[in-house]
Amino acid sequence: MEREESIVNHHLTHPESLVTWEIIRARPNQGKVKKRGTTCDFYGPESPEYASLLPEGWLAEKRVMHHGRKYMYYYDPLGHQYTTKKEVKKAKQASRV
């Protein structure tokens, strides 16, 4: 059985989210799927699921690997990657100071 191609989707409508998306895509090995059958979905603060966590310009990436394991990554407007909600909250607090 041949594995399906990798899929990258974004569900972004806010202009600041789209800018962050372009920053991530421009970086080597960021925003790109490496394994066939893996899917990546990107969400911004305009998505109800992430509205309370993400400020404007931030993104959440939900990556489902070809074997079924799920990973979450979060990106700030500069393209820095965070791997936990705790890190995101800490970075948000630091940026408010």
Secondary structure, DSSP 8 states (H G I E B T S, - for coil): ------EEEEE--SHHHHHHHHHHHHSTTSS---STT-EEEEE-TTSTTTTTT--TT-EEEEEE-TTS-EEEEEE-TT--EE-SHHHHHHHHHHHH-
